[in-house]
């Protein structure tokens, strides 16, 4: 089975576009979607996809504390069984 990071990378790459092109996400995931130019609306949509894919929920505080995709992987791993 794919790791959380691999699954998240695929989810972002398959669902997020920047200027009409798939988002180019680095393999190390130490990047924020905002820095890549992903709109806030797309980030909300992605959060919903992540929540459904990994069967987790986010609080407003969780969303503001997660600054990059690497931290999101850590959050997912800490909140899934």
C-alpha positions in Angstrom: 0.0 0.0 0.0 1.2 3.5 -0.8 2.4 5.7 2.1 0.4 8.7 3.3 2.8 11.0 1.5 2.4 9.2 -1.7 -1.4 9.1 -1.4 -1.5 12.8 -0.6 0.9 13.7 -3.5 -1.4 11.8 -5.9 -4.5 13.4 -4.5 -3.1 16.9 -4.9 -1.6 16.2 -8.3 -4.8 14.7 -9.6 -7.2 17.4 -8.2 -5.4 20.7 -8.1 -4.5 22.9 -11.0 -2.5 26.1 -11.2 -3.1 28.2 -14.2 -4.9 25.4 -15.9 -2.1 22.9 -15.4 -1.7 20.1 -12.8 0.1 21.3 -9.7 3.8 20.5 -9.7 4.3 19.2 -6.2 7.9 18.4 -5.1 8.5 14.9 -3.8 9.6 16.1 -0.3 6.2 17.8 0.4 7.9 20.6 2.3 5.9 23.2 0.4 2.8 25.1 1.2 0.0 25.1 -1.4 -0.3 28.9 -1.0 3.3 29.3 -2.0 2.6 27.3 -5.1 -0.2 29.6 -6.0 -3.2 27.4 -5.1 -6.2 29.5 -4.4 -7.9 29.4 -1.0 -11.0 27.9 -2.6 -9.0 25.1 -4.1 -7.3 24.5 -0.7 -10.8 24.2 1.0 -11.8 21.7 -1.7 -8.6 19.7 -1.2 -9.2 19.6 2.6 -12.6 18.1 1.9 -11.0 15.5 -0.4 -8.3 14.7 2.1 -10.9 14.3 4.9 -12.9 11.9 2.8 -9.8 10.0 1.5 -8.3 9.5 4.9 -11.5 9.4 7.0 -10.4 12.3 9.2 -11.9 15.7 10.3 -10.2 19.1 10.5 -11.0 21.8 13.0 -10.4 25.4 12.1 -7.4 25.4 14.4 -6.0 22.3 12.6 -6.3 24.1 9.3 -4.5 27.2 10.5 -1.7 25.2 12.2 -0.9 23.1 9.2 1.6 25.1 7.1 2.8 22.7 4.5 2.0 19.3 2.9 4.6 17.6 5.1 2.8 18.7 8.2 -0.4 17.6 6.7 1.0 14.1 6.3 2.0 14.1 10.0 -1.5 15.3 10.9 -3.1 12.5 8.8 -0.8 9.8 10.3 -1.6 11.1 13.8 -5.3 11.0 13.2 -5.8 7.8 11.4 -5.8 4.3 12.8 
